Amino acid sequence: MSSATLPDKAAGLAAYEELFSASERTGESEGVSDLRRSALDRFLKQGFPTRRDEEWRQTNVAPIAKSQFARGTGGSVTPSAELYDGCDHMVFVDGRLEIGLSAVPEGVDIRPLSEALVEGLPLGDLVPEEGHPFAAMNTALFEDGLYVHVSEKAQMVRPLQVHFESTGQTTQGVSAVSFPRNLIVVERGGEGRVIETYSGAQGRAYMTNAVTEMHLGENATLRHVKVMQEGDASYHMALQSIRLERSANLHSIAVNQGGSLVRNDLRSLLDGEDIDCVLNGLVLGNEQRIVDNHLWMEHAKPNCYSHQLYKGVLADRSRAVFTGRIFVHQEAQKTDAVQTNRNLLLSEAAIANSNPQLEIFADDVKCTHGSTIGQLEDDAHFYLRSRGVDADVAKGLLVYAFASEILQEIDLEPLRDSLERILVHELASGV
């Protein structure tokens, strides 16, 4: 794989085509090659989004558009995030599988996506074609990622943690970039548990551009957690695209603690009756971090339940953006959908922008949305102080109680304990 350099602003978008041409993709099918070429053409046509684009008006990606990037050097490194006990592991460094750090289980088809594509697997078809230029960039330029296929009525014995580590190092002396690509398929009646974790070097500017597709068949179940602990100078651009069939059950949690500029797009299609879909998230912000979560929940069929709860804890000059849309088709009667965004501001300079939205074309539904933005309750703080609790300890207890509601839903104890330690550490340092 060539490590050709990505462009600065003056070089223009044409340099991305040069990187595409320099990439080696031996053995991929003609269909995948055509998909890559089409995606590159879409990206070159759209270019980087600007704040004039409605979906990006609160996320300024100019620092990315102006930067120079090259593929990271990779190699065997010690992951900067924890590999959790009780899990099987796959570790990718700068977008490439590191075999020495990986232990893949038997009994379920789990392997590098590049290997599955060489064997004729068609790439997932859930990534939207328009309005997601970073997803198009990923499709054109990804090297590898995770492929999970849980066959009909099969069950993953242990959770799988797929970890993506960014070294931030390149041979050109510019910022590093990687393009993780994941495809998770759970067939009818199957059960899976997958944890995605992302981390990288502190103090080095790099970009992670990730796409994860999830397809759950009839009566399939997936427990999914995404943990982002990127370096303090990094960019994280991500899309999760989900399709659920009849009676499928998805419970997904996203925890964001890291990165200077983060954008998460999450699109869910409930394409069958009696689906249960829960998407929750927690943002821990400090310094001048910007975290933008965009969620699209599409109810296409009747009798489905969806629940979204995203919380933000923001300190210093950090900013969180939440834009969540529930779209209910006319056919989707008896929909039960809840969307909530709550933000806790720990400083006068922290900002939260919340935009919950409903588009309903059915007349027999129960849909609610709401958001709150505020500071710690004086009464609760006074109550603890009146019982002899130190002021800083009282503040920490209240923030912990606010944030831990999300973490308590994680059923893997080592993962939950690790995230709670991170939360306590962040509170001790002012977040």
Beta strands, then each sheet from edge to edge (+ up, - down):
strand 1: 69-71
strand 2: 88-93
strand 3: 96-97
strand 4: 109-112
strand 5: 146-150
strand 6: 160-166
strand 7: 175-178
strand 8: 181-186
strand 9: 191-200
strand 10: 206-216
strand 11: 221-229
strand 12: 235-244
strand 13: 249-256
strand 14: 261-270
strand 15: 276-285
strand 16: 290-299
strand 17: 305-314
strand 18: 319-328
strand 19: 336-345
strand 20: 351-360
strand 21: 366-374
sheet 1: 1+ 7+ 10+ 8+ 5+ 4-
sheet 2: 1+ 7+ 10+ 12+ 14+ 16+ 18+ 20+
sheet 3: 3+ 2- 6- 9- 11- 13- 15- 17- 19- 21-
end
